[in-house]
Amino acid sequence: MIRINLLPPEYLQERRLKKELVMIYTAASLAFLMLATLYFVGRSELTVHRHRAAAVAADVASHQPHLSRIQEYEQVNQAMLELLSDKEIVRTSLPQHPADTLGQLQKLTPRQLRLQTLELKDGTATATGSSSSYQALTAWMQALDQSPRFADVQLRSVGASSTRDSVQGSADARILTFNISWRTLEGDADDI
């Protein structure tokens, strides 16, 4: 069987163009629907993320008091490390404002002194350590006594020992060991 097309070529071309236009409109409609869907999904996800961000911001704001307390503890730890020069604290019961008390103690302690132990209990502090000179120990005791944060500074014991200087090999270096106590006074941060 032989097919014969009796339709004029203009009509066939118009039909072909119509089919192509229908396909183009269908593709454009599908693309528009996909873009609209993506837009609305993205917008809803953005709204969800904004709500989550607001919740996180509120959560961070609620933890701000804890953050300042953590920073205070970090200051206390730093002051203790510098004061005790990697030695152990025997017992510690810190006063109400430990960062202020230890910060003041750190400011007053000369570099010639090394604290081995520090005990703060019921408003009384006891420290043991070593010093390279009597002058440094005396100056430290006077500085503690003159501070508005400390009172009743007492030297409980002092001893001297000689050690061989490892650099020169024959010279003896004199090291003082001490035990000292004082009362810690509560005060405003402006007293420091």
C-alpha positions as a printed Julia matrix, in Angstrom:
192×3 Matrix{Float64}:
  0.0    0.0     0.0
  1.27   3.36   -0.95
  0.46   6.37    1.18
 -0.48   9.45   -0.61
 -0.82  12.71    1.25
 -3.42  14.9    -0.33
 -3.04  17.74    2.22
 -1.3   20.87    1.05
  2.29  21.35    2.31
  1.39  24.64    4.09
 -1.15  22.8     6.2
  1.37  20.06    7.05
  3.98  22.65    7.99
  1.45  24.52   10.13
  0.57  21.27   11.89
  4.23  20.53   12.53
  4.72  24.05   13.94
  1.66  23.6    16.18
  3.11  20.35   17.56
  6.44  22.05   18.19
  4.72  24.98   19.89
  2.7   22.62   22.07
  5.91  20.83   23.06
  7.66  24.16   23.76
  4.69  25.41   25.84
  4.56  22.12   27.72
  8.31  22.24   28.45
  8.06  25.9    29.48
  5.08  25.13   31.73
  6.93  22.21   33.34
 10.03  24.38   33.82
  7.9   27.15   35.38
  6.21  24.66   37.71
  9.58  23.23   38.75
 10.99  26.71   39.39
  7.91  27.75   41.34
  8.09  24.56   43.41
 11.8   25.11   44.1
 11.1   28.74   45.03
  8.38  27.86   47.52
 10.34  24.93   48.97
 13.41  27.15   49.3
 11.35  29.9    50.86
  9.81  27.52   53.39
 13.28  26.12   54.2
 14.56  29.68   54.61
 11.71  30.38   57.02
 12.57  27.21   58.95
 16.25  28.23   59.08
 15.31  31.72   60.25
 13.21  30.23   63.05
 16.08  27.93   63.99
 18.52  30.86   63.93
 16.2   32.84   66.2
 15.92  29.87   68.56
 19.72  29.48   68.63
 20.15  33.21   69.29
 17.67  33.0    72.16
 19.48  29.93   73.5
 22.85  31.72   73.31
 21.37  34.75   75.09
 20.02  32.5    77.86
 23.52  31.04   78.35
 25.26  34.43   78.56
 25.32  34.47   82.41
 26.95  31.04   82.36
 29.54  32.28   79.88
 30.57  35.13   82.19
 30.86  32.64   85.07
 33.02  30.36   82.9
 35.26  33.33   82.05
 35.6   34.07   85.78
 36.64  30.45   86.4
 39.16  30.7    83.56
 40.65  33.79   85.22
 40.86  31.92   88.51
 42.56  28.96   86.84
 45.04  31.23   85.06
 45.86  33.1    88.27
 46.3   29.82   90.15
 48.63  28.44   87.48
 50.77  31.54   87.56
 50.82  31.7    91.36
 51.57  28.08   92.03
 54.05  27.63   89.18
 52.83  24.14   88.32
 52.6   22.95   91.94
 49.6   21.32   93.59
 46.99  23.01   95.73
 46.46  20.94   98.85
 42.93  22.08   99.73
 40.91  25.0    98.49
 37.69  26.52   99.69
 37.55  29.79   97.75
 35.86  32.94   99.06
 32.9   34.54   97.37
 34.93  36.33   94.67
 37.9   34.02   93.97
 38.92  35.75   90.74
 39.29  39.09   92.56
 41.17  37.56   95.49
 43.56  35.53   93.35
 43.99  38.4    90.91
 45.01  40.69   93.75
 47.34  38.01   95.16
 48.92  37.59   91.73
 49.53  41.34   91.42
 51.21  41.48   94.83
 53.42  38.38   94.49
 56.96  39.2    93.27
 58.7   36.98   90.73
 61.32  35.9    93.29
 58.63  33.98   95.21
 57.29  30.57   94.23
 54.21  29.22   95.96
 54.01  25.45   96.36
 50.68  25.27   98.18
 47.83  27.65   98.82
 44.93  26.88  101.13
 41.96  29.23  101.35
 39.46  28.19  103.96
 36.86  30.14  105.91
 38.48  33.49  105.12
 41.99  32.39  106.12
 44.75  31.72  103.61
 47.86  29.68  104.23
 50.69  29.49  101.71
 53.96  27.6   101.6
 56.68  28.33   99.12
 60.22  29.4    98.47
 62.01  32.67   97.88
 65.43  33.68   96.69
 65.76  36.46   99.31
 64.5   37.71  102.65
 63.83  41.11  101.06
 61.37  39.63   98.53
 59.56  37.71  101.28
 59.38  40.78  103.54
 58.23  43.02  100.68
 55.5   40.5    99.8
 54.29  40.32  103.42
 54.14  44.14  103.61
 52.27  44.35  100.3
 49.73  41.79  101.54
 49.28  43.65  104.82
 48.76  47.0   103.07
 46.24  45.57  100.6
 42.53  46.21  101.34
 41.88  42.57  100.44
 44.16  40.95  103.07
 44.85  41.44  106.81
 46.74  39.88  109.76
 49.7   38.65  107.7
 51.82  36.31  109.84
 55.02  34.45  109.08
 54.53  31.02  110.64
 57.91  29.53  109.76
 60.95  30.22  107.63
 63.93  28.06  106.79
 67.01  28.32  104.62
 68.72  25.69  102.56
 71.7   25.68  100.25
 71.71  24.16   96.82
 74.56  23.74   94.42
 74.32  26.1    91.47
 74.24  23.84   88.43
 75.58  26.53   86.07
 78.76  27.34   87.96
 79.16  23.98   89.65
 80.66  25.18   92.92
 78.67  28.17   94.14
 75.96  27.63   96.75
 72.6   29.31   96.22
 70.45  30.09   99.24
 66.76  29.21   99.07
 64.3   30.31  101.75
 61.27  28.17  102.45
 58.34  29.77  104.24
 54.88  29.21  105.65
 52.73  32.32  105.83
 49.07  32.98  106.7
 46.63  35.89  106.37
 42.95  36.67  106.44
 41.12  37.41  103.2
 38.65  40.25  103.4
 35.61  40.56  101.17
 35.57  43.83   99.3
 34.38  45.55   96.18
 36.25  45.12   92.95
 37.02  48.88   93.19
 39.23  48.18   96.23
 41.78  46.35   94.11
